[in-house]
Amino acid sequence: MEITFASHSYSDLPSASAAMPSTASGSSRPIRVIPMQHPNVASSSSLPPNVAFSRWTSKLRQMTWLEWLEFFLPCSRWIRIYKWREYFQLDLMAGITVGVMLVPQSMSYAKLAGLQPIYGLYSGFVPIFMYAIFGSSRQLAVGPVALVSLLVSNVLGSVADTSSELYTELAILLALMVGVLECVMGLLRLGWLIRFISHSVISGFTSASAIVIGLSQAKYFLGYDIDRSSKIIPLVKSIIAGADKFSWPPFVMGSVMLAILLVMKHLGKSRKYLRFLRAAGPLTAVVLGTVFVKIFHPPSISLVGEIPQGLPKFSIPRAFEYAESLIPTAFLITGVAILESVGIAKALAAKNGYELDSNQELFGLGVSNVLGSFFSAYPTTGSFSRSAVNHESGAKSGVSGIVSGIIITCALLFLTPLFESIPQSALAAIVISAVIGLVDYDEAIFLWRVDKKDFLLWTITSTMTLFLGIEIGVLVGVGVSLAFVIHESANPHIAVLGRLPGTTVYRNVKQYPEAYTYNGIVIVRIDAPIYFANISYIKDRLREYEVVVDSTTRRGPEVERISYVILEMAPVTYVDSSAVQALKDLYQEYKLRDIQIAISNPNPDILLTLSKSGLVDLIGKEWYFVRVHDAVQVCLQHVQNLKPGYESSQSSRSSSSEDKPSMFSQLFKQRDSRTTTDLESGNGRPPLAPIRDSQSEPLLPKER
């Protein structure tokens, strides 16, 4: 066990400290020390790969059959604790509500994806059953969603014509690719990669995509075709160019249906006893539109047309020769699925009091997409609106998803003849009402108030998505987001610390102006890991602090230069080899200028790295401290002897006082005995404020 210097503040801890004399010549007062445990480098080396692997295999062998069952079938977790009398009625009502909402929405989103409406129903069939078994969320509603449908349409539209069989095959193949990616990322626990996409990027991307989706559905309102594009300028130009073909009947019907949907959604959200209206909105629009068409037979309103009846047949996805060109889109859809679905699932799990493994959730989504692709489904993921309705309806388990799947099954078996007369404008109104909520202008206002940098990121992403397309918008947003992260990491926050009056606590002098520093000593806190990208910046700031000194709040003996630099390393979580070498160079540079480095409070991993690199021995183990205050006291002992004539002046004062009256002699003797204690309190010069005992010092009304 190594011993380092500490202040007398810990004189009441004899078991954890030992008395040592000061190394400063001329000072006879011993100070107490707190022992610091330095790691044993030989015994602290990392485990060899074979040992780590054996531990991992041993852990697998110790897993019980129940743990293996929960690993592969997460549904077994809620099945074991399911209360049929209490939960089944709630799950039944929630499943019916979401199922009624899913039938018209799935057909609408299929049209948005450029597919026939039947493929929307297929995508709500097998995936929803598979997710109930392999998914870990008990409230997430899986199926077609607007954003993924837009991505499918945007990519496949440039490869094949929407009316061709190849287009449909590519959409199904894309579901298989997305599912495989999600499964691989879930099994390898790579979900953390998506954390590099910030919330500002996702909000800006979804807001811009919602505008593009809304404009793409305008053709069903206006009564004429417009160009398919994911960019706003071609869409607007196409809408303006065909204005002479405008038709009133579909516009009036679509507007009325949209108004009904928005009113029902608002009432369902604002009034708890009317929340069923939110789920019933899409079905209401479809029923009203169909009844109107059946009664009046308007020739200018386009209809869905014939929809095949029956369940999808098993088939293996084809068109694998196009797989390579679909890889970027598969990654993009996977990213959207993780950010949207896993985020929703975690929020719902927290509200319902159970834990959720994001990687297991990703694997469940992947299985539902893979198996869905064998039954003619295009890519699916968790829906925000349907999941919210599922939660608000009281869903307690995956039984609600199974009920919704049964409703889709009934629709495929018995109701498809009724869907032939659904107006296209009614389905477009359903899509528009769903994506209006994705335009997150409230988030933009919030970011403007809280963080201008995130607002800039939101603006860049949304603008690029609108004008340059979805893929470029996401890439630019992620690139700028990573650039911000790299900039913050390469330019970390570094603070000069000062001592709060009456305490042994050291805080940022900019945040606490009353904190004071000591002459000849600079205390610096580095609030980030130290690695190759930021070590140069850190060294530059240390040199700056050495030169630029604020003398107005400094105490202690008057010295002309900085002699000690104390690095507070409590916030430092990682040090790489480049940083270690740079610290060695800095030590040598300081040594040439007679400056000593002291290290305070490094964590065990940092201390082990410094020990392995030889930096601990280079600096000296006696210069590693448990607390900042310990380092300050030892440095003060040395600074005291650096002041020219300081000790001689103290001695001359003591000797001259012998000729004075006894009262003055006693006063000088009492003052000399307090010299070191006054230094620690900052009273080597006239104090800025009276210092009270640290035990009675009130807490300062500032946050750390």
C-alpha atoms as one frame of an Amber mdcrd trajectory, in Angstrom:
protein
   0.000   0.000   0.000   1.377   3.379  -1.008   1.087   6.448   1.226   0.401
   9.912  -0.109   0.226  13.249   1.609  -3.097  14.518   2.927  -4.301  17.382
   5.048  -5.011  17.429   8.757  -8.707  17.328   7.897  -8.584  13.545   8.266
  -6.820  13.384  11.614  -9.821  11.519  12.986  -9.280   8.558  10.645  -6.347
   6.722  12.197  -7.319   3.427  10.651  -7.122   4.817   7.139  -4.182   7.140
   7.555  -0.652   7.392   8.840   1.448  10.269  10.058   4.265  11.453   7.860
   6.507  14.486   8.144   6.317  17.119   5.476   8.950  16.966   2.775   9.239
  20.711   2.739  12.417  21.782   4.452  11.960  24.225   7.229   8.448  23.018
   8.160   8.240  20.745  11.153   4.494  20.217  11.416   3.585  16.644  10.465
   0.477  16.193   8.344  -1.879  13.263   8.166  -2.081  11.171   5.009  -4.746
   9.021   3.383  -3.389   5.809   1.886  -3.987   5.326  -1.825  -4.137   1.785
  -3.166  -2.052   1.530  -6.313  -2.909  -1.442  -8.563  -0.653  -4.418  -8.971
   0.107  -4.335 -12.681   1.057  -7.997 -12.852  -2.193  -9.222 -11.282  -4.413
  -6.652 -12.980  -3.748  -7.646 -16.567  -6.765  -8.393 -18.708  -8.039 -11.925
 -18.978  -6.736 -13.989 -21.903  -9.349 -14.733 -24.569  -9.594 -18.414 -23.639
 -10.418 -17.587 -20.004 -13.042 -15.034 -21.029 -14.542 -17.527 -23.470 -14.621
 -20.261 -20.833 -16.442 -17.948 -18.461 -18.976 -17.127 -21.166 -19.567 -20.805
 -21.952 -19.832 -21.575 -18.245 -22.509 -18.916 -17.931 -24.419 -20.487 -20.823
 -24.193 -23.935 -19.215 -25.597 -22.548 -15.978 -28.711 -21.188 -17.700 -31.854
 -23.125 -16.785 -34.340 -24.412 -19.324 -36.688 -21.607 -18.306 -34.031 -18.980
 -19.051 -33.368 -20.587 -22.439 -37.113 -20.559 -23.161 -37.378 -16.872 -22.268
 -34.344 -16.135 -24.430 -35.844 -17.639 -27.591 -39.558 -17.051 -26.778 -39.988
 -13.810 -24.823 -43.756 -14.387 -24.791 -43.185 -17.048 -22.112 -42.411 -14.229
 -19.644 -45.920 -12.818 -19.706 -47.632 -16.185 -20.281 -46.348 -17.471 -16.907
 -47.829 -14.526 -14.994 -50.911 -13.936 -17.129 -54.106 -13.352 -15.130 -56.845
 -14.540 -17.433 -59.802 -13.184 -15.475 -58.211  -9.782 -15.009 -56.282  -9.257
 -18.243 -58.154 -11.097 -21.005 -61.085  -8.679 -21.269 -58.701  -5.710 -21.473
 -56.541  -7.431 -24.114 -59.641  -8.418 -26.086 -60.968  -4.845 -26.234 -57.532
  -3.403 -27.046 -56.958  -5.998 -29.787 -60.338  -5.319 -31.397 -59.731  -1.564
 -31.261 -56.295  -1.783 -32.877 -57.493  -4.369 -35.416 -60.345  -2.129 -36.546
 -57.824   0.683 -36.893 -55.261  -1.478 -38.705 -57.491  -2.772 -41.524 -58.014
   0.572 -43.309 -54.582   1.913 -42.321 -52.756  -1.090 -43.769 -54.477  -0.657
 -47.122 -53.703   3.075 -47.092 -50.017   2.523 -46.342 -49.773  -0.138 -49.051
 -51.005   2.434 -51.563 -48.402   4.861 -50.210 -45.734   2.194 -50.775 -46.901
   1.815 -54.403 -48.423  -1.622 -53.777 -51.922  -2.997 -54.108 -54.012  -2.614
 -50.902 -54.067  -6.392 -50.367 -50.339  -6.364 -49.548 -51.022  -4.015 -46.673
 -53.407  -6.609 -45.241 -50.826  -9.339 -45.844 -48.259  -7.257 -43.945 -50.633
  -7.067 -40.997 -51.244 -10.808 -40.977 -48.171 -13.009 -40.280 -45.874 -10.300
 -38.784 -48.354  -9.430 -36.055 -48.655 -13.077 -34.946 -44.890 -13.613 -35.068
 -44.192 -10.515 -33.042 -46.637 -11.603 -30.341 -44.464 -14.720 -29.927 -40.923
 -13.406 -30.439 -41.309  -9.736 -29.456 -40.605  -8.603 -25.904 -42.966  -5.611
 -25.778 -46.503  -6.329 -24.580 -48.100  -3.184 -26.016 -46.254  -2.500 -29.289
 -48.537  -2.736 -32.351 -46.631  -4.041 -35.373 -47.619  -3.592 -39.011 -47.244
  -1.222 -41.968 -46.281   2.362 -41.111 -46.194   5.539 -43.189 -42.467   6.298
 -42.987 -41.321   2.823 -44.017 -43.919   2.807 -46.809 -42.497   6.058 -48.139
 -38.964   4.620 -48.065 -40.125   1.553 -49.991 -41.872   3.671 -52.599 -38.946
   6.052 -52.947 -36.364   3.336 -53.617 -38.352   0.827 -55.623 -39.940   3.505
 -57.802 -36.560   4.128 -59.436 -35.998   0.407 -60.069 -39.328  -0.850 -61.404
 -42.774   0.378 -62.388 -45.317   0.263 -59.568 -47.755  -1.735 -61.705 -45.208
  -4.445 -62.514 -44.804  -7.759 -60.735 -41.108  -6.999 -60.190 -42.018  -4.034
 -57.976 -44.026  -6.284 -55.660 -41.264  -8.912 -55.581 -38.691  -6.288 -54.644
 -40.883  -5.007 -51.798 -41.194  -8.543 -50.407 -37.439  -9.133 -50.845 -36.801
  -5.895 -48.948 -38.839  -7.253 -46.033 -36.591 -10.341 -45.946 -33.407  -8.233
 -46.027 -34.630  -5.901 -43.288 -35.618  -8.879 -41.154 -32.228 -10.557 -41.555
 -30.435  -7.317 -40.642 -32.588  -6.846 -37.560 -32.019 -10.446 -36.434 -28.247
 -10.202 -36.906 -28.025  -6.896 -35.075 -30.180  -8.257 -32.269 -28.149 -11.448
 -31.863 -24.839  -9.574 -31.977 -26.247  -6.907 -29.644 -25.440  -4.095 -32.077
 -28.461  -1.958 -31.327 -26.181   0.616 -29.698 -24.929   1.664 -33.156 -28.159
   3.550 -33.778 -27.466   5.755 -30.755 -25.242   7.824 -33.015 -28.376   9.101
 -34.747 -29.552  11.890 -32.475 -33.153  12.669 -31.639 -32.850  15.977 -33.508
 -31.957  14.122 -36.714 -34.894  11.740 -36.356 -37.329  14.550 -35.555 -36.187
  16.632 -38.530 -36.235  13.602 -40.820 -39.736  12.470 -39.819 -41.114  16.020
 -40.025 -39.830  16.485 -43.557 -40.926  12.984 -44.568 -44.424  13.680 -43.264
 -44.676  16.724 -45.542 -43.506  14.663 -48.528 -46.015  11.901 -47.670 -48.849
  14.404 -47.451 -47.994  15.949 -50.812 -47.679  12.513 -52.434 -51.286  11.767
 -51.432 -52.557  15.000 -52.977 -53.290  13.253 -56.290 -56.206  11.383 -54.707
 -57.665  14.710 -53.535 -57.039  16.644 -56.732 -58.222  13.992 -59.156 -55.118
  13.822 -61.376 -51.755  12.091 -61.307 -48.634  13.792 -60.057 -44.983  12.727
 -60.330 -43.668  10.233 -57.801 -40.791  11.822 -55.917 -39.331  12.121 -52.422
 -38.331  15.747 -53.056 -40.668  18.628 -52.428 -39.843  20.731 -55.506 -40.796
  18.120 -58.154 -43.988  17.364 -56.216 -45.022  21.020 -56.028 -44.152  21.590
 -59.709 -46.212  18.565 -60.719 -49.200  19.706 -58.637 -49.087  23.178 -60.194
 -48.599  21.854 -63.736 -51.745  19.706 -63.583 -53.978  22.308 -61.958 -56.159
  22.499 -65.084 -57.209  18.843 -64.482 -58.533  19.586 -61.000 -61.725  17.712
 -60.042 -64.073  18.867 -57.304 -65.761  15.582 -56.199 -62.636  13.752 -54.937
 -61.380  16.975 -53.336 -64.614  17.532 -51.428 -64.851  13.893 -50.347 -61.204
  13.755 -49.270 -61.468  17.038 -47.368 -64.624  15.930 -45.558 -63.070  12.598
 -44.612 -59.897  14.324 -43.413 -61.941  16.741 -41.291 -63.882  13.845 -39.746
 -60.658  11.992 -38.965 -58.999  15.021 -37.360 -62.056  15.848 -35.253 -62.399
  12.266 -34.035 -58.691  12.078 -33.249 -58.843  15.347 -31.305 -61.885  14.273
 -29.318 -60.319  10.885 -28.601 -57.170  12.516 -27.248 -58.770  15.348 -25.281
 -61.658  13.462 -23.650 -60.964  10.198 -21.917 -64.511   8.875 -22.214 -64.346
   9.430 -26.003 -60.962   7.813 -26.607 -62.585   5.063 -28.690 -63.169   7.720
 -31.396 -59.446   7.893 -32.102 -59.307   4.232 -33.097 -62.674   4.297 -34.853
 -61.712   7.233 -37.093 -60.165   5.294 -40.027 -62.985   2.743 -40.050 -65.567
   5.550 -39.976 -63.949   7.262 -42.965 -63.883   4.016 -44.933 -67.506   3.139
 -44.119 -68.846   6.619 -44.912 -66.895   6.789 -48.178 -68.040   3.350 -49.246
 -71.699   4.093 -48.438 -71.521   7.356 -50.393 -70.065   5.588 -53.427 -72.645
   2.780 -53.238 -75.500   5.280 -53.155 -74.420   7.970 -55.629 -71.902   6.161
 -57.892 -69.803   9.297 -58.654 -67.773   8.589 -61.815 -64.921  11.020 -61.006
 -63.984   9.367 -57.684 -61.465   6.547 -58.117 -61.983   3.361 -56.121 -59.662
   0.709 -54.686 -60.903  -1.930 -57.097 -60.776  -5.690 -56.886 -58.961  -7.207
 -53.909 -58.110 -10.950 -53.834 -59.927 -12.911 -51.175 -58.214 -15.416 -48.895
 -55.009 -15.811 -46.909 -51.578 -15.334 -48.524 -49.817 -18.456 -49.744 -46.335
 -19.485 -48.696 -43.719 -18.406 -51.233 -39.986 -17.743 -51.176 -38.965 -14.151
 -52.053 -37.459 -13.782 -55.527 -35.491 -11.171 -57.519 -32.310 -11.703 -55.465
 -30.276 -10.204 -58.314 -31.471  -6.779 -57.104 -30.486  -7.419 -53.474 -27.228
  -5.488 -53.674 -28.961  -2.287 -54.772 -31.440  -2.603 -51.902 -28.819  -2.893
 -49.126 -28.644   0.868 -48.313 -32.434   1.071 -48.058 -32.521  -2.050 -45.887
 -30.070  -0.422 -43.478 -32.083   2.800 -43.481 -35.368   1.007 -42.774 -33.645
  -1.014 -40.038 -32.415   2.199 -38.450 -35.875   3.737 -38.572 -37.315   0.546
 -37.080 -34.870   0.618 -34.185 -35.344   4.284 -33.427 -39.119   4.264 -33.761
 -40.120   0.805 -32.549 -37.569   0.250 -29.808 -38.049   3.778 -28.515 -41.822
   3.323 -28.332 -41.458  -0.154 -26.808 -39.126   1.092 -24.065 -41.446   3.965
 -23.184 -44.456   1.628 -22.981 -42.479  -0.896 -20.907 -41.540   1.817 -18.410
 -45.169   2.924 -18.129 -46.345  -0.650 -17.531 -43.636  -1.633 -15.066 -41.540
  -4.270 -16.834 -38.060  -4.363 -18.331 -37.329  -4.602 -22.027 -34.150  -5.733
 -23.775 -33.697  -3.596 -26.883 -31.621  -6.277 -28.624 -34.275  -8.913 -27.929
 -36.863  -6.480 -29.259 -34.816  -6.006 -32.406 -34.601  -9.763 -32.865 -38.404
 -10.064 -32.493 -38.967  -7.420 -35.167 -36.510  -9.241 -37.430 -38.244 -12.591
 -37.061 -41.624 -11.021 -37.848 -40.214  -9.459 -41.035 -38.376 -12.603 -42.155
 -41.371 -14.879 -41.708 -43.722 -12.219 -43.079 -41.713 -12.050 -46.305 -42.589
 -15.714 -46.957 -46.256 -14.685 -46.908 -46.075 -11.644 -49.239 -45.519  -8.948
 -46.602 -43.458  -5.829 -47.215 -41.304  -4.289 -44.397 -43.152  -3.653 -41.128
 -42.275  -2.139 -37.782 -43.933  -0.750 -34.671 -46.550   1.957 -35.201 -46.578
   4.919 -32.853 -50.275   5.742 -33.264 -51.549   2.161 -33.005 -49.232   1.400
 -30.070 -50.553   4.461 -28.249 -54.130   3.335 -28.877 -53.228  -0.183 -27.733
 -51.779   1.164 -24.492 -54.658   3.564 -23.864 -57.132   0.723 -24.449 -55.561
  -1.211 -21.560 -53.505  -3.884 -23.355 -51.592  -6.054 -20.883 -49.853  -8.625
 -23.080 -49.298  -9.961 -26.584 -52.836 -11.376 -26.520 -54.027  -7.998 -27.815
 -51.755  -8.422 -30.843 -53.108 -11.909 -31.477 -56.672 -10.523 -31.372 -55.703
  -7.831 -33.900 -54.191 -10.524 -36.118 -57.427 -12.514 -35.947 -59.361  -9.448
 -37.138 -56.969  -9.089 -40.104 -57.467 -12.788 -40.822 -61.263 -12.363 -40.842
 -60.926  -9.345 -43.122 -58.838 -11.373 -45.598 -61.241 -14.318 -45.521 -64.614
 -12.589 -45.579 -64.483  -8.799 -46.091 -62.331  -8.155 -49.152 -65.347  -7.933
 -51.515 -66.591  -4.988 -49.450 -63.265  -3.165 -49.818 -63.582  -2.861 -53.612
 -65.764   0.256 -53.334 -63.560   2.184 -50.900 -62.707   5.619 -52.380 -59.010
   6.283 -52.894 -59.494   9.746 -51.391 -60.709   8.166 -48.126 -57.538   6.083
 -47.877 -55.440   9.169 -48.686 -57.230  11.077 -45.923 -56.305   8.294 -43.471
 -52.627   8.594 -44.447 -52.598  12.393 -44.192 -54.330  12.398 -40.802 -51.755
   9.908 -39.529 -48.684  11.839 -40.731 -49.865  15.272 -39.591 -48.773  14.335
 -36.097 -45.284  13.510 -37.393 -44.603  17.172 -38.249 -42.903  17.911 -34.945
 -42.839  21.710 -34.907 -43.135  21.695 -31.110 -39.779  19.924 -30.968 -38.236
  22.590 -33.197 -39.507  25.352 -30.880 -38.199  23.466 -27.855 -34.763  23.005
 -29.436 -34.610  26.704 -30.333 -35.176  27.596 -26.684 -32.908  24.961 -25.166
 -30.067  24.206 -27.589 -29.402  26.209 -30.744 -26.959  23.565 -31.976 -29.630
  20.864 -31.918 -32.053  23.260 -33.591 -29.506  23.795 -36.358 -29.190  20.021
 -36.707 -32.985  19.665 -36.906 -33.161  22.406 -39.558 -30.349  20.948 -41.671
 -31.836  17.450 -41.620 -35.380  18.535 -42.449 -34.219  20.919 -45.204 -31.935
  18.345 -46.834 -34.686  15.706 -46.673 -37.219  18.019 -48.283 -35.031  19.306
 -51.100 -32.474  16.547 -51.734 -34.380  13.386 -50.861 -34.728  10.985 -47.965
 -31.424   9.131 -48.219 -29.325  12.273 -48.625 -31.257  13.996 -45.849 -30.550
  11.183 -43.394 -26.892  10.910 -44.400 -26.326  14.652 -44.068 -28.149  14.746
 -40.726 -26.157  11.832 -39.323 -22.925  13.288 -40.701 -23.511  16.691 -39.113
 -24.576  15.022 -35.876 -21.353  12.996 -35.763 -19.373  16.132 -36.595 -20.904
  17.842 -33.552 -20.059  14.831 -31.387 -16.471  14.753 -32.659 -16.092  18.495
 -32.112 -17.359  18.247 -28.539 -15.123  15.268 -27.871 -12.050  16.911 -29.388
 -12.691  20.150 -27.466 -13.757  18.941 -24.018 -14.797  21.145 -21.139 -11.870
  21.979 -18.864 -12.336  23.928 -15.639  -9.978  25.720 -13.256 -10.998  24.786
  -9.726 -10.982  26.904  -6.602 -11.717  26.222  -2.978 -15.122  27.174  -1.592
 -14.685  29.277   1.569 -14.883  27.318   4.777 -14.793  23.911   3.064 -12.370
  21.472   1.505 -14.530  21.371  -1.640 -13.127  22.574  -4.974 -15.383  23.774
  -7.781 -15.232  25.643 -11.094 -14.223  29.235 -10.397 -16.427  30.493 -13.244
 -19.487  28.858 -11.736 -18.555  29.844  -8.181 -16.911  33.304  -8.200 -16.412
  33.155  -4.429 -14.056  30.169  -4.784 -10.395  31.123  -4.326  -7.162  29.651
  -5.692  -3.583  29.543  -4.387  -0.477  31.293  -5.611   1.876  28.972  -7.452
  -0.768  26.254  -7.892  -3.225  25.592 -10.731  -6.000  23.015 -10.219  -7.515
  21.792 -13.476 -10.447  19.396 -13.940 -10.793  17.574 -17.281 -14.435  16.657
 -17.913 -13.978  14.045 -20.635 -12.012  10.939 -21.601  -8.479  11.754 -22.707
  -7.528  10.276 -26.075  -5.671  11.075 -29.275  -8.288  13.508 -30.620  -8.374
  15.881 -27.650  -4.970  15.593 -25.990  -3.525  18.469 -28.046  -6.407  20.718
 -27.036  -5.944  19.749 -23.371  -2.206  20.500 -23.500  -2.876  23.909 -25.080
  -5.360  24.787 -22.362  -2.934  23.720 -19.631  -0.253  26.000 -21.095  -2.808
  28.808 -21.232  -3.734  28.356 -17.568  -0.050  28.423 -16.671   0.367  31.872
 -18.226  -3.013  33.525 -17.670  -3.488  33.810 -13.920  -6.238  35.740 -12.145
  -4.450  37.171  -9.126  -7.500  38.840  -7.596  -8.787  35.655  -5.941  -5.477
  33.978  -5.102  -4.172  33.313  -1.617  -1.075  31.881   0.022   2.575  32.960
  -0.200   3.391  35.474  -2.895   5.301  33.679  -5.671   6.032  34.844  -9.186
   5.103  31.790 -11.241   3.181  28.532 -11.322   5.125  25.655  -9.780   2.440
  22.961  -9.402  -0.313  21.757 -11.735  -2.928  19.503 -10.130  -5.031  17.441
 -12.559  -8.401  16.430 -11.124  -9.172  13.232 -13.055 -12.380  12.042 -11.386
 -14.492  12.747 -14.526 -11.946  11.041 -16.823 -13.255   7.600 -17.766 -10.682
   6.549 -20.357  -7.076   7.273 -21.315  -5.552   5.826 -24.483  -1.935   5.237
 -25.408  -1.638   8.519 -27.324  -2.830  10.435 -24.286  -0.361   8.570 -22.034
   2.528   9.475 -24.324   1.350  13.088 -24.442   1.191  13.203 -20.642   4.765
  11.905 -20.511   5.848  14.652 -22.903   3.972  17.209 -20.825   5.698  15.976
 -17.677   9.125  16.344 -19.297   8.191  19.795 -20.583   7.074  20.858 -17.099
  10.187  19.363 -15.541  12.394  21.618 -17.669  10.482  24.612 -16.262  10.511
  23.284 -12.669   6.794  22.548 -12.624   5.479  19.465 -10.853   2.353  17.555
 -11.964   0.058  16.074  -9.328  -2.786  13.661 -10.142  -5.962  13.641  -8.062
  -8.631  10.958  -7.769  -8.079   8.802 -10.883 -10.435   5.836 -11.136  -8.985
   2.296 -10.934  -8.957   1.740 -14.700  -7.149   5.024 -15.337  -4.661   4.334
 -12.567  -3.995   0.858 -13.974  -3.349   2.285 -17.448  -0.980   4.904 -16.052
   0.823   2.238 -14.013   1.267  -0.071 -16.995   2.649   2.792 -19.078   5.186
   3.760 -16.385   3.666   7.212 -15.904   3.015   6.580 -12.211   6.696   5.861
 -11.570   7.765   8.726 -13.844   5.734  11.337 -11.979   6.223   9.628  -8.618
   3.691   7.725  -6.561   3.899  10.399  -3.893   2.224  12.809  -6.338  -0.975
  10.756  -6.699  -3.699  11.813  -4.282  -7.105  10.677  -3.124  -8.545  14.198
  -2.968  -7.817  17.552  -4.550  -7.475  19.026  -1.076  -4.751  16.508  -0.203
  -2.759  17.571  -3.257  -3.251  21.257  -2.454  -1.908  20.878   1.105   1.258
  19.122  -0.033   1.832  21.646  -2.813   1.319  24.488  -0.337   4.060  23.060
   1.870   6.431  23.285  -1.089   5.213  26.691  -2.316   5.873  28.092   1.147
   9.593  27.403   0.711   9.670  28.828  -2.825   8.970  32.385  -1.584  12.321
  34.189  -1.134  13.013  35.121   2.494   9.728  33.679   3.694  11.228  31.448
   6.422  13.891  33.992   7.390  11.232  36.657   7.847   9.294  34.323  10.076
  12.454  33.570  12.155  13.440  37.241  12.466   9.963  38.094  13.653  10.178
  35.377  16.303  13.638  36.454  17.535  12.785  40.151  17.664   9.697  39.448
  19.657  11.836  38.243  22.609  12.772  41.885  23.449   9.154  42.977  23.460
   6.684  42.869  26.340   5.338  39.437  27.186   1.934  40.168  25.745   3.398
  40.860  22.302   5.698  37.864  22.615   2.764  35.594  23.250   0.855  37.039
  20.283   3.780  36.489  17.895   4.361  32.997  19.190   0.711  32.154  18.677
   0.835  33.586  15.134   3.941  31.565  14.163   2.371  28.336  15.359  -0.550
  28.953  13.012   1.526  29.686   9.894   0.831  26.435   8.054  -2.787  26.306
   9.101  -3.286  29.851   7.787  -1.728  28.778   4.503  -4.241  25.968   4.154
  -7.072  28.367   4.858  -5.723  30.838   2.336  -4.664  33.365   4.922  -1.075
  33.811   3.760  -2.453  37.117   2.508  -5.410  39.157   3.793  -8.496  36.939
   3.437 -11.213  37.765   0.957 -13.885  36.569   3.323 -13.937  35.217   6.864
 -13.405  31.452   6.939 -15.685  29.451   9.143 -15.323  25.898  10.310 -16.077
  23.486   7.496 -18.548  21.552   9.619 -20.682  24.674  10.155 -20.384  26.038
   6.607 -23.914  26.131   5.047 -24.458  24.467   1.697 -24.082  26.903  -1.164
 -27.273  27.503  -3.174 -25.676  26.441  -6.454 -25.772  23.200  -8.327 -22.665
  21.230  -8.893
